[in-house]
Amino acid sequence: QAIGLFSGCGLPWAKPQGMAKVDADGNDASAESEAKFQPSLLQKLLRLLLSLVSASLKFLMLAGSCLWAYRIRQISVQKYGYLIHEFDPWFNTRATKYLAKHGWHAFFHWYDYMSWYP
């Protein structure tokens, strides 16, 4: 028996000649048997294993990215200790008090002499 190059792809013109299955009524039984194909237990286990490996890799990549982001944020704490450098809440408090006391116009023309500017 010769097997065609595209015999398993399901295309009608790709079936090799002389290999069509015929039932008792003379109808083509190969299409019906292909529709009833059930994957074997080994195929089901391989698909399950592949999906588990895929899900595990996705989870590990997400967890690694989160850990990497956390470590990047902790670099300044490791170098300088627990000091607040950027977005100093003392400046924000002082600016809010000045804004509340003097208004918007004075606030936008205000130079804070207690802060260091680069």
OpenMM code with the backbone's topology and positions (N, CA, C; nanometers):
from openmm import Vec3, app, unit

residues = "GLN ALA ILE GLY LEU PHE SER GLY CYS GLY LEU PRO TRP ALA LYS PRO GLN GLY MET ALA LYS VAL ASP ALA ASP GLY ASN ASP ALA SER ALA GLU SER GLU ALA LYS PHE GLN PRO SER LEU LEU GLN LYS LEU LEU ARG LEU LEU LEU SER LEU VAL SER ALA SER LEU LYS PHE LEU MET LEU ALA GLY SER CYS LEU TRP ALA TYR ARG ILE ARG GLN ILE SER VAL GLN LYS TYR GLY TYR LEU ILE HIS GLU PHE ASP PRO TRP PHE ASN THR ARG ALA THR LYS TYR LEU ALA LYS HIS GLY TRP HIS ALA PHE PHE HIS TRP TYR ASP TYR MET SER TRP TYR PRO".split()
positions = [
    Vec3(0.0830, -0.1191, 0.0000),
    Vec3(0.0000, 0.0000, 0.0000),
    Vec3(0.0870, 0.1249, 0.0000),
    Vec3(0.0612, 0.2121, -0.0893),
    Vec3(0.1332, 0.3388, -0.0964),
    Vec3(0.0522, 0.4442, -0.0228),
    Vec3(0.1185, 0.5238, 0.0551),
    Vec3(0.0524, 0.6307, 0.1293),
    Vec3(0.0895, 0.7624, 0.0648),
    Vec3(-0.0108, 0.8441, 0.0380),
    Vec3(0.0116, 0.9724, -0.0263),
    Vec3(0.0798, 1.0721, 0.0663),
    Vec3(0.1385, 1.1753, 0.0094),
    Vec3(0.2105, 1.2767, 0.0852),
    Vec3(0.1183, 1.3542, 0.1780),
    Vec3(-0.0047, 1.3845, 0.1331),
    Vec3(-0.0998, 1.4622, 0.2110),
    Vec3(-0.2155, 1.3764, 0.2611),
    Vec3(-0.1935, 1.2515, 0.2874),
    Vec3(-0.3047, 1.1617, 0.3173),
    Vec3(-0.3724, 1.1929, 0.4494),
    Vec3(-0.3047, 1.2505, 0.5464),
    Vec3(-0.3652, 1.2758, 0.6762),
    Vec3(-0.4216, 1.4150, 0.6936),
    Vec3(-0.4200, 1.4977, 0.5909),
    Vec3(-0.4609, 1.6368, 0.6073),
    Vec3(-0.6103, 1.6602, 0.5908),
    Vec3(-0.6880, 1.5612, 0.5453),
    Vec3(-0.8324, 1.5752, 0.5360),
    Vec3(-0.8815, 1.6396, 0.4074),
    Vec3(-0.7931, 1.6657, 0.3136),
    Vec3(-0.8341, 1.7243, 0.1868),
    Vec3(-0.8778, 1.6131, 0.0927),
    Vec3(-0.9912, 1.6298, 0.0227),
    Vec3(-1.0411, 1.5205, -0.0611),
    Vec3(-0.9485, 1.4852, -0.1760),
    Vec3(-0.8802, 1.5812, -0.2339),
    Vec3(-0.7917, 1.5539, -0.3460),
    Vec3(-0.6584, 1.4967, -0.3014),
    Vec3(-0.6310, 1.4980, -0.1690),
    Vec3(-0.5019, 1.4522, -0.1190),
    Vec3(-0.5029, 1.3041, -0.0828),
    Vec3(-0.6186, 1.2362, -0.0915),
    Vec3(-0.6242, 1.0939, -0.0582),
    Vec3(-0.5588, 1.0143, -0.1697),
    Vec3(-0.4786, 0.9156, -0.1337),
    Vec3(-0.4155, 0.8340, -0.2376),
    Vec3(-0.5203, 0.7488, -0.3106),
    Vec3(-0.4913, 0.7173, -0.4335),
    Vec3(-0.5847, 0.6403, -0.5161),
    Vec3(-0.5928, 0.4964, -0.4667),
    Vec3(-0.7151, 0.4407, -0.4699),
    Vec3(-0.7347, 0.3004, -0.4380),
    Vec3(-0.7374, 0.2687, -0.2909),
    Vec3(-0.7393, 0.3689, -0.2003),
    Vec3(-0.7360, 0.3421, -0.0575),
    Vec3(-0.8628, 0.3886, 0.0129),
    Vec3(-0.9649, 0.4257, -0.0620),
    Vec3(-1.0878, 0.4730, -0.0004),
    Vec3(-1.1609, 0.3564, 0.0649),
    Vec3(-1.2149, 0.3789, 0.1852),
    Vec3(-1.2905, 0.2771, 0.2559),
    Vec3(-1.4360, 0.2878, 0.2135),
    Vec3(-1.4968, 0.1744, 0.1850),
    Vec3(-1.6344, 0.1706, 0.1396),
    Vec3(-1.7118, 0.0796, 0.2335),
    Vec3(-1.8289, 0.1290, 0.2809),
    Vec3(-1.9106, 0.0456, 0.3686),
    Vec3(-1.9975, -0.0484, 0.2848),
    Vec3(-2.0896, -0.1199, 0.3493),
    Vec3(-2.1728, -0.2189, 0.2805),
    Vec3(-2.2648, -0.1555, 0.1765),
    Vec3(-2.3050, -0.0301, 0.1960),
    Vec3(-2.3944, 0.0378, 0.1013),
    Vec3(-2.3203, 0.1005, -0.0154),
    Vec3(-2.1884, 0.0997, -0.0123),
    Vec3(-2.1107, 0.1588, -0.1202),
    Vec3(-2.0740, 0.3033, -0.0946),
    Vec3(-2.1057, 0.3555, 0.0246),
    Vec3(-2.0715, 0.4933, 0.0575),
    Vec3(-1.9285, 0.5011, 0.1105),
    Vec3(-1.8697, 0.6203, 0.1016),
    Vec3(-1.7350, 0.6424, 0.1504),
    Vec3(-1.7376, 0.6410, 0.3031),
    Vec3(-1.6773, 0.5425, 0.3662),
    Vec3(-1.6792, 0.5290, 0.5119),
    Vec3(-1.5579, 0.5943, 0.5771),
    Vec3(-1.4607, 0.6383, 0.4978),
    Vec3(-1.3389, 0.6963, 0.5570),
    Vec3(-1.3681, 0.8298, 0.6247),
    Vec3(-1.4576, 0.9110, 0.5671),
    Vec3(-1.4914, 1.0401, 0.6277),
    Vec3(-1.5636, 1.0191, 0.7599),
    Vec3(-1.6496, 0.9189, 0.7647),
    Vec3(-1.7241, 0.8907, 0.8866),
    Vec3(-1.6306, 0.8389, 0.9957),
    Vec3(-1.5356, 0.7566, 0.9581),
    Vec3(-1.4428, 0.7039, 1.0591),
    Vec3(-1.3473, 0.8126, 1.1075),
    Vec3(-1.3132, 0.9072, 1.0197),
    Vec3(-1.2265, 1.0171, 1.0630),
    Vec3(-1.2997, 1.1098, 1.1597),
    Vec3(-1.4298, 1.1290, 1.1412),
    Vec3(-1.5072, 1.2154, 1.2299),
    Vec3(-1.5229, 1.1529, 1.3677),
    Vec3(-1.5190, 1.0192, 1.3755),
    Vec3(-1.5338, 0.9508, 1.5039),
    Vec3(-1.4006, 0.9287, 1.5743),
    Vec3(-1.2944, 0.9856, 1.5233),
    Vec3(-1.1618, 0.9640, 1.5818),
    Vec3(-1.1562, 1.0195, 1.7238),
    Vec3(-1.1140, 0.9377, 1.8160),
    Vec3(-1.0966, 0.9770, 1.9557),
    Vec3(-0.9480, 0.9699, 1.9884),
    Vec3(-0.8928, 1.0762, 2.0498),
    Vec3(-0.7511, 1.0705, 2.0852),
    Vec3(-0.7260, 0.9637, 2.1906),
    Vec3(-0.6119, 0.9020, 2.1808),
    Vec3(-0.5774, 0.7964, 2.2757),
    Vec3(-0.5412, 0.8573, 2.4110),
    Vec3(-0.5272, 0.7716, 2.5083),
    Vec3(-0.4927, 0.8166, 2.6433),
    Vec3(-0.3556, 0.8832, 2.6442),
    Vec3(-0.2637, 0.8306, 2.5676),
    Vec3(-0.1301, 0.8898, 2.5598),
    Vec3(-0.1359, 1.0308, 2.5015),
    Vec3(-0.2175, 1.0505, 2.3985),
    Vec3(-0.2309, 1.1836, 2.3394),
    Vec3(-0.2938, 1.2810, 2.4381),
    Vec3(-0.3928, 1.2351, 2.5128),
    Vec3(-0.4555, 1.3217, 2.6131),
    Vec3(-0.3555, 1.3591, 2.7209),
    Vec3(-0.2753, 1.2626, 2.7652),
    Vec3(-0.1751, 1.2913, 2.8682),
    Vec3(-0.0683, 1.3878, 2.8172),
    Vec3(-0.0280, 1.3708, 2.6920),
    Vec3(0.0714, 1.4619, 2.6355),
    Vec3(0.0172, 1.6040, 2.6237),
    Vec3(-0.1102, 1.6161, 2.5839),
    Vec3(-0.1714, 1.7492, 2.5761),
    Vec3(-0.1807, 1.8125, 2.7144),
    Vec3(-0.2188, 1.7319, 2.8147),
    Vec3(-0.2266, 1.7815, 2.9523),
    Vec3(-0.0895, 1.8246, 3.0015),
    Vec3(0.0116, 1.7434, 2.9742),
    Vec3(0.1473, 1.7772, 3.0151),
    Vec3(0.1949, 1.9049, 2.9476),
    Vec3(0.1660, 1.9189, 2.8195),
    Vec3(0.2061, 2.0393, 2.7469),
    Vec3(0.1361, 2.1630, 2.8021),
    Vec3(0.0073, 2.1522, 2.8336),
    Vec3(-0.0636, 2.2675, 2.8886),
    Vec3(-0.0122, 2.3013, 3.0283),
    Vec3(0.0232, 2.2002, 3.1082),
    Vec3(0.0795, 2.2270, 3.2409),
    Vec3(0.2162, 2.2947, 3.2317),
    Vec3(0.2985, 2.2485, 3.1407),
    Vec3(0.4302, 2.3100, 3.1225),
    Vec3(0.4153, 2.4535, 3.0737),
    Vec3(0.3235, 2.4761, 2.9807),
    Vec3(0.2996, 2.6108, 2.9292),
    Vec3(0.2509, 2.7042, 3.0400),
    Vec3(0.1547, 2.6576, 3.1194),
    Vec3(0.1029, 2.7402, 3.2293),
    Vec3(0.2106, 2.7668, 3.3333),
    Vec3(0.2941, 2.6669, 3.3608),
    Vec3(0.4021, 2.6849, 3.4582),
    Vec3(0.5036, 2.7873, 3.4099),
    Vec3(0.5378, 2.7821, 3.2823),
    Vec3(0.6329, 2.8790, 3.2279),
    Vec3(0.5761, 3.0205, 3.2316),
    Vec3(0.4474, 3.0349, 3.2003),
    Vec3(0.3851, 3.1671, 3.2063),
    Vec3(0.3865, 3.2205, 3.3488),
    Vec3(0.3536, 3.1337, 3.4453),
    Vec3(0.3537, 3.1764, 3.5850),
    Vec3(0.4941, 3.2136, 3.6311),
    Vec3(0.5946, 3.1341, 3.5941),
    Vec3(0.7311, 3.1651, 3.6337),
    Vec3(0.7804, 3.2955, 3.5719),
    Vec3(0.7418, 3.3230, 3.4487),
    Vec3(0.7816, 3.4487, 3.3857),
    Vec3(0.7164, 3.5675, 3.4554),
    Vec3(0.5883, 3.5548, 3.4909),
    Vec3(0.5189, 3.6620, 3.5615),
    Vec3(0.5794, 3.6836, 3.7003),
    Vec3(0.6033, 3.5742, 3.7730),
    Vec3(0.6606, 3.5852, 3.9070),
    Vec3(0.8025, 3.6429, 3.9008),
    Vec3(0.8803, 3.6020, 3.8015),
    Vec3(1.0153, 3.6560, 3.7855),
    Vec3(1.0138, 3.8048, 3.7540),
    Vec3(0.9198, 3.8479, 3.6707),
    Vec3(0.9084, 3.9903, 3.6376),
    Vec3(0.8706, 4.0718, 3.7609),
    Vec3(0.7785, 4.0197, 3.8412),
    Vec3(0.7385, 4.0906, 3.9638),
    Vec3(0.8548, 4.0986, 4.0618),
    Vec3(0.9283, 3.9895, 4.0760),
    Vec3(1.0439, 3.9896, 4.1665),
    Vec3(1.1515, 4.0858, 4.1181),
    Vec3(1.1744, 4.0887, 3.9888),
    Vec3(1.2731, 4.1792, 3.9318),
    Vec3(1.2319, 4.3248, 3.9553),
    Vec3(1.1055, 4.3568, 3.9351),
    Vec3(1.0568, 4.4934, 3.9587),
    Vec3(1.0723, 4.5316, 4.1061),
    Vec3(1.0416, 4.4390, 4.1965),
    Vec3(1.0561, 4.4661, 4.3402),
    Vec3(1.2015, 4.4918, 4.3756),
    Vec3(1.2916, 4.4117, 4.3218),
    Vec3(1.4344, 4.4303, 4.3518),
    Vec3(1.4873, 4.5622, 4.2970),
    Vec3(1.4398, 4.6039, 4.1806),
    Vec3(1.4821, 4.7326, 4.1245),
    Vec3(1.4388, 4.8466, 4.2162),
    Vec3(1.3158, 4.8382, 4.2692),
    Vec3(1.2659, 4.9431, 4.3593),
    Vec3(1.3413, 4.9450, 4.4921),
    Vec3(1.4025, 4.8345, 4.5296),
    Vec3(1.4724, 4.8262, 4.6578),
    Vec3(1.6203, 4.8650, 4.6490),
    Vec3(1.6696, 4.8981, 4.5312),
    Vec3(1.8114, 4.9329, 4.5158),
    Vec3(1.8469, 5.0553, 4.5996),
    Vec3(1.7645, 5.1594, 4.5970),
    Vec3(1.7963, 5.2800, 4.6736),
    Vec3(1.7888, 5.2532, 4.8235),
    Vec3(1.7011, 5.1640, 4.8660),
    Vec3(1.6947, 5.1290, 5.0090),
    Vec3(1.8211, 5.0557, 5.0499),
    Vec3(1.8722, 4.9683, 4.9647),
    Vec3(1.9949, 4.8958, 4.9954),
    Vec3(2.1162, 4.9881, 4.9963),
    Vec3(2.1184, 5.0872, 4.9066),
    Vec3(2.2340, 5.1771, 4.8991),
    Vec3(2.2319, 5.2840, 5.0078),
    Vec3(2.1168, 5.3480, 5.0260),
    Vec3(2.1106, 5.4668, 5.1113),
    Vec3(2.0325, 5.4456, 5.2402),
    Vec3(1.9674, 5.3333, 5.2559),
    Vec3(1.8869, 5.3105, 5.3755),
    Vec3(1.7454, 5.3608, 5.3563),
    Vec3(1.6723, 5.3659, 5.4659),
    Vec3(1.5307, 5.4021, 5.4609),
    Vec3(1.5124, 5.5531, 5.4686),
    Vec3(1.5612, 5.6249, 5.3669),
    Vec3(1.5432, 5.7686, 5.3570),
    Vec3(1.4528, 5.7987, 5.2387),
    Vec3(1.3715, 5.9002, 5.2520),
    Vec3(1.2866, 5.9397, 5.1409),
    Vec3(1.3620, 6.0452, 5.0616),
    Vec3(1.3888, 6.0165, 4.9361),
    Vec3(1.4662, 6.1087, 4.8527),
    Vec3(1.3761, 6.1849, 4.7565),
    Vec3(1.3078, 6.1121, 4.6691),
    Vec3(1.2222, 6.1769, 4.5713),
    Vec3(1.0805, 6.1872, 4.6271),
    Vec3(1.0074, 6.2863, 4.5800),
    Vec3(0.8687, 6.3069, 4.6195),
    Vec3(0.8578, 6.3185, 4.7713),
    Vec3(0.9382, 6.4052, 4.8239),
    Vec3(0.9462, 6.4225, 4.9698),
    Vec3(0.8119, 6.4694, 5.0268),
    Vec3(0.7532, 6.3947, 5.1194),
    Vec3(0.6227, 6.4353, 5.1732),
    Vec3(0.6300, 6.5639, 5.2552),
    Vec3(0.7473, 6.6005, 5.3100),
    Vec3(0.7591, 6.7261, 5.3848),
    Vec3(0.7433, 6.8452, 5.2921),
    Vec3(0.8004, 6.8359, 5.1724),
    Vec3(0.7825, 6.9434, 5.0748),
    Vec3(0.6357, 6.9530, 5.0334),
    Vec3(0.5725, 6.8383, 5.0108),
    Vec3(0.4311, 6.8391, 4.9701),
    Vec3(0.3440, 6.9009, 5.0788),
    Vec3(0.3739, 6.8716, 5.2038),
    Vec3(0.2973, 6.9309, 5.3144),
    Vec3(0.3174, 7.0818, 5.3193),
    Vec3(0.4422, 7.1253, 5.3069),
    Vec3(0.4735, 7.2684, 5.3107),
    Vec3(0.4094, 7.3417, 5.1925),
    Vec3(0.4140, 7.2806, 5.0739),
    Vec3(0.3538, 7.3431, 4.9557),
    Vec3(0.2023, 7.3530, 4.9704),
    Vec3(0.1389, 7.2516, 5.0281),
    Vec3(-0.0058, 7.2550, 5.0485),
    Vec3(-0.0451, 7.3632, 5.1475),
    Vec3(0.0334, 7.3780, 5.2540),
    Vec3(0.0040, 7.4839, 5.3515),
    Vec3(0.0191, 7.6219, 5.2881),
    Vec3(0.1242, 7.6420, 5.2063),
    Vec3(0.1447, 7.7697, 5.1390),
    Vec3(0.0297, 7.7984, 5.0422),
    Vec3(-0.0130, 7.6966, 4.9671),
    Vec3(-0.1230, 7.7123, 4.8734),
    Vec3(-0.2524, 7.7490, 4.9456),
    Vec3(-0.2778, 7.6833, 5.0569),
    Vec3(-0.4004, 7.7120, 5.1320),
    Vec3(-0.3975, 7.8521, 5.1921),
    Vec3(-0.2804, 7.8988, 5.2344),
    Vec3(-0.2695, 8.0289, 5.3008),
    Vec3(-0.2657, 8.1454, 5.2020),
    Vec3(-0.1935, 8.1291, 5.0877),
    Vec3(-0.1677, 8.2415, 4.9963),
    Vec3(-0.2463, 8.2358, 4.8656),
    Vec3(-0.3023, 8.1212, 4.8284),
    Vec3(-0.3818, 8.1112, 4.7055),
    Vec3(-0.3012, 8.0634, 4.5857),
    Vec3(-0.3764, 8.0410, 4.4731),
    Vec3(-0.3159, 7.9855, 4.3521),
    Vec3(-0.2134, 8.0776, 4.2876),
    Vec3(-0.2447, 8.2038, 4.2747),
    Vec3(-0.1538, 8.2966, 4.2062),
    Vec3(-0.0194, 8.3054, 4.2784),
    Vec3(-0.0224, 8.3215, 4.4094),
    Vec3(0.1028, 8.3288, 4.4856),
    Vec3(0.1768, 8.1947, 4.4829),
    Vec3(0.1033, 8.0870, 4.4819),
    Vec3(0.1670, 7.9547, 4.4816),
    Vec3(0.2473, 7.9323, 4.3543),
    Vec3(0.1928, 7.9728, 4.2382),
    Vec3(0.2645, 7.9498, 4.1129),
    Vec3(0.3802, 8.0469, 4.0917),
    Vec3(0.3920, 8.1481, 4.1742),
    Vec3(0.5061, 8.2396, 4.1689),
    Vec3(0.5952, 8.2244, 4.2915),
    Vec3(0.5779, 8.1211, 4.3646),
    Vec3(0.6487, 8.0990, 4.4913),
    Vec3(0.7791, 8.0250, 4.4669),
    Vec3(0.8852, 8.0711, 4.5303),
    Vec3(1.0122, 8.0004, 4.5295),
    Vec3(1.0370, 7.9507, 4.6699),
    Vec3(1.0483, 7.8204, 4.6843),
    Vec3(1.0676, 7.7597, 4.8156),
    Vec3(1.2164, 7.7608, 4.8501),
    Vec3(1.2559, 7.8451, 4.9451),
    Vec3(1.3955, 7.8562, 4.9837),
    Vec3(1.4414, 7.7441, 5.0749),
    Vec3(1.3467, 7.6618, 5.1225),
    Vec3(1.3838, 7.5504, 5.2101),
    Vec3(1.4129, 7.4233, 5.1310),
    Vec3(1.3943, 7.4277, 4.9992),
    Vec3(1.4183, 7.3089, 4.9148),
    Vec3(1.5412, 7.3304, 4.8286),
    Vec3(1.6003, 7.2204, 4.7916),
    Vec3(1.7147, 7.2250, 4.7036),
    Vec3(1.6697, 7.1955, 4.5624),
    Vec3(1.7084, 7.2814, 4.4683),
    Vec3(1.6730, 7.2618, 4.3291),
    Vec3(1.8006, 7.2386, 4.2488),
    Vec3(1.8018, 7.1429, 4.1583),
    Vec3(1.9240, 7.1183, 4.0772),
    Vec3(1.9463, 7.2255, 3.9737),
] * unit.nanometer
topology = app.Topology()
chain = topology.addChain("A")
for resn in residues:
    res = topology.addResidue(resn, chain)
    for name in ("N", "CA", "C"):
        topology.addAtom(name, app.Element.getBySymbol(name[0]), res)
